[in-house]
């Protein structure tokens, strides 16, 4: 494979990413593009080969857009080492990011193997989007060195990553995770309480519940609901967050609107039937060619490339609104 083998390089130990699926490989891209060499592990050689191919094309897209800190594509690609031996991946890694399937038992089994081979001082982070950090840490010998590191798809473009405390997580563990993210140009948000869905997924799920309720009630077509989101408050979000928007509109106005609407907004505690019916029919979205929309005639490779280009445009807007970042603390990969 194109990436360096561990024996080729006597440099400082690399952070390790466990799992070469969609999220794992995109985290590897984000790290490499941000200047941080990493090791990408998967037990499946075919998955690693697929990951290397995708990393190659994704890095090219990002360097062409000037996202990487260098324009030499091969230099960025070579920052990713691909291995299928877990001990090799984690033995000297100061930070280990687990990105395996969203299943407690699977993750617990992986943690058991990691702890047998990793340094006792290593920080372990999980990319879970919904599981309790405290519950996942229960199987660990050192839960104080464990935290959540919730990336958002596509991880190599979306700028914010949530860093989540578990009940036993130390400040030092969170500091290691945030320093790594800042070093590669990400914008960490610290979640101080281990609550289901953390911050973004809770807000996103509340919005999704109402969108599905509107669709199920026949208030508007899927196309018009999505257009309303993208062309109104969604259009503003890179510049004005929800609470900022309240200040700009006037909190008295905001209070009045909530007073009028909250009684009307959907409050079901189970997925709406319109969504459940689609899932039961096997209409799961892009991966099955049909979901809410019909993707059967779409050129999916082109569709995803166009999506990423639009997100990269939005990334520029986000960064402009965010302002120049503070100089990050250096991530000490050898510590």
Number of C-alpha atoms within 10 A of each C-alpha: 11 15 20 17 14 16 6 8 9 7 10 14 22 26 27 30 28 26 24 28 18 17 22 25 28 24 27 29 31 28 25 24 29 23 18 21 25 27 25 29 29 23 14 13 14 11 18 22 16 14 23 24 13 16 22 17 12 21 24 19 17 22 17 13 13 12 19 23 15 14 16 13 18 14 14 26 24 17 23 27 22 27 24 17 12 19 16 16 28 29 19 23 26 24 29 25 25 25 25 21 14 14 11 14 12 11 18 16 11 16 20 13 13 21 18 12 15 23 15 14 13 22 24 30 24 27 26 22 19 14 19 20 28 21 14 22 24 13 15 17 12 17 21 21 24 29 30 32 29 24 25 20 12 16 22 25 21 19 18 17 22 23 26 30 25 24 19 16 21 15 12 12 21 25 15 22 26 23 19 24 25 20 19 19 21 23 18 21 15 19 17 14 13 19 17 13 17 22 16 15 15 14 12 11 12 14 14 14 19 16 19 19 21 17 18 16 10 10 12 14 12 17 11 12 16 13 12 14 13 13 11 10 14 15 13 13 14 17 15 18 12 11 10 13 16 15 13 11 10 11 14 10 13 15 11 10 11 12 11 10 9 10 9 9 14 16 12 10 7 8 12 16 12 14 18 13 11 15 13 9 10 13 19 16 16 15 11 12 16 17 17 14 13 13 16 13 8 11 9 14 9 10 12 11 13 12 13 19 16 11 15 18 12 16 17 13 13 17 15 12 12 13 8 8 11 7 8 14 13 11 19 15 19 13 13
